[in-house]
Structures are given as C-alpha cells and as structure tokens.
Amino acid sequence: QVQLAESGGGSVQVGGSLRLACVASGKTFVLNCMGWFRQAPGKGRERVAMMDFGVGGAIYADSVRGRFTISHDSAKNTVSLQMNSLKLDDTAMYYCAAGVAGTDCNNPLGKLWGQGTQVTVSS
C-alpha cells in the first residue's frame, strides 16, 4: 500500500517557474520509479518526467526537456519537479505517479496516482 501526496501547483505567467513535490508513504520499497504525468482538458495523460530508481536516471518528455528537472530524495521518499521557462502549453493538472517493481516505469497503465495539482500558465 502506497499513498502519494502532491503539492506546489499554482498560477504563473509565461516564463515563470514552479516547483512541485510528491511524498510517497507506505510500502515504498515496492516502487521502481516515481515521477509526473500531466493532463490538460480534452487531452490524454502525458508523461512529463520519471525517475527510474534502478538505474538512477531521469526520463523527460521532449516538450519539457531542458526546462524541467526531476529529482529524488530516497531518504524522504520524495520526488520534486522544478519547472522553469513555463509555457502556455504547460497548463495542465499534474499527477504524481509511481510504478511498481517489475512494470514499465514510463507506462501509465498500472501506475499509482496522487490526487493532482493544477498548474496554470497565462500571458
């Protein structure tokens, strides 16, 4: 049993920054990765960034690479997403996601989800 709690969403103007955080609790030892997906109105859920615990590497969507940075604190069971140079298209509900060992880290199927935090970017 794992619970995920997100924070850090808000409203910013184009070019601004936000930092999201997700804290995992419970049986976190079963997880092989943690990270973030997002979903805009009328759109599907899109992978943003995931941290693979096994290889210790980050995977980013092409649309955010170079602007967003994911980090992991294993001692605190947290992942953070630093979002810089925000664009209008970054507006979405951002969901913390966790994958169970033995599954594809970057596949949304079978993921454990947080409740979501809204990010709104405006001009």
C-alpha positions as CSV (number, residue, x, y, z in Angstrom):
1,Q,0.0,0.0,0.0
2,V,1.4,3.3,-1.2
3,Q,0.0,6.8,-0.9
4,L,1.2,9.8,-2.9
5,A,0.7,13.4,-2.0
6,E,1.4,16.3,-4.3
7,S,2.0,20.0,-3.7
8,G,3.3,23.1,-5.3
9,G,0.9,23.8,-8.1
10,G,-0.3,27.3,-8.8
11,S,-0.7,30.1,-11.4
12,V,2.3,31.8,-13.1
13,Q,2.9,33.9,-16.1
14,V,4.8,32.7,-19.2
15,G,8.5,32.3,-18.4
16,G,7.9,31.8,-14.7
17,S,8.8,28.9,-12.5
18,L,7.1,26.4,-10.2
19,R,8.4,23.5,-8.1
20,L,6.2,20.5,-7.5
21,A,6.8,17.9,-4.8
22,C,5.4,14.5,-4.2
23,V,5.8,12.5,-1.0
24,A,5.3,8.7,-1.0
25,S,4.3,6.9,2.1
26,G,3.5,3.3,3.0
27,K,5.3,0.3,1.3
28,T,7.5,2.5,-0.8
29,F,10.0,-0.4,-1.2
30,V,7.8,-1.9,-3.9
31,L,8.3,1.1,-6.2
32,N,10.7,1.1,-9.1
33,C,10.1,4.7,-10.2
34,M,8.3,7.9,-9.3
35,G,7.6,11.0,-11.4
36,W,5.0,13.1,-13.1
37,F,2.3,12.9,-15.7
38,R,0.0,15.7,-16.7
39,Q,-3.4,16.1,-18.4
40,A,-4.9,19.1,-20.0
41,P,-8.6,19.5,-20.7
42,G,-9.6,17.3,-23.6
43,K,-6.2,15.7,-23.8
44,G,-4.8,12.4,-22.7
45,R,-2.5,11.8,-19.8
46,E,1.1,12.7,-20.9
47,R,4.3,11.5,-19.3
48,V,6.3,14.5,-18.2
49,A,9.3,13.1,-16.3
50,M,10.1,9.9,-14.4
51,M,12.9,8.9,-12.2
52,D,13.9,5.2,-12.6
53,F,15.3,4.0,-9.2
54,G,17.0,1.0,-10.7
55,V,19.3,3.0,-13.0
56,G,19.1,6.2,-11.1
57,G,18.3,8.1,-14.3
58,A,15.6,10.6,-15.4
59,I,13.5,10.4,-18.5
60,Y,11.8,13.5,-19.8
61,A,9.2,14.2,-22.4
62,D,10.6,16.0,-25.4
63,S,8.4,19.0,-24.7
64,V,9.9,19.7,-21.3
65,R,13.5,18.5,-21.7
66,G,15.9,21.3,-20.8
67,R,13.2,23.3,-18.9
68,F,12.1,20.8,-16.2
69,T,14.3,18.9,-13.8
70,I,13.2,15.9,-11.7
71,S,15.0,15.0,-8.5
72,H,14.6,12.2,-6.0
73,D,15.3,12.1,-2.3
74,S,15.3,8.4,-1.3
75,A,15.6,9.1,2.4
76,K,12.5,11.2,2.4
77,N,10.7,9.2,-0.3
78,T,10.0,12.3,-2.3
79,V,10.3,13.5,-5.9
80,S,10.4,17.1,-7.0
81,L,9.9,18.7,-10.3
82,Q,11.5,22.0,-10.9
83,M,9.7,23.7,-13.8
84,N,11.4,26.7,-15.4
85,S,10.6,28.8,-18.5
86,L,6.9,27.8,-18.3
87,K,4.8,28.0,-21.5
88,L,1.1,28.2,-22.1
89,D,1.1,24.6,-23.2
90,D,2.3,23.5,-19.8
91,T,-1.1,24.3,-18.3
92,A,-2.5,21.1,-17.0
93,M,-3.3,19.0,-14.0
94,Y,-0.1,17.4,-12.8
95,Y,-0.2,14.0,-11.2
96,C,2.5,12.3,-9.2
97,A,2.9,8.7,-10.4
98,A,4.6,5.7,-9.0
99,G,5.5,2.4,-10.7
100,V,5.7,-1.0,-9.0
101,A,8.8,-3.1,-9.5
102,G,8.5,-5.3,-12.5
103,T,6.5,-2.9,-14.6
104,D,7.4,-0.3,-17.2
105,C,8.3,2.9,-15.5
106,N,7.0,5.1,-18.3
107,N,3.8,3.3,-19.0
108,P,0.8,4.9,-17.3
109,L,-1.0,1.6,-17.1
110,G,-0.9,0.2,-13.6
111,K,0.5,3.3,-12.0
112,L,-0.3,4.6,-8.6
113,W,-1.5,8.1,-8.7
114,G,-1.6,11.2,-6.5
115,Q,-4.7,13.5,-6.4
116,G,-3.2,16.0,-8.8
117,T,-2.1,19.6,-8.5
118,Q,-3.1,22.3,-11.0
119,V,-0.5,24.3,-12.9
120,T,-1.8,27.3,-14.9
121,V,0.4,29.4,-17.1
122,S,-1.0,32.6,-18.6
123,S,0.2,35.5,-20.6
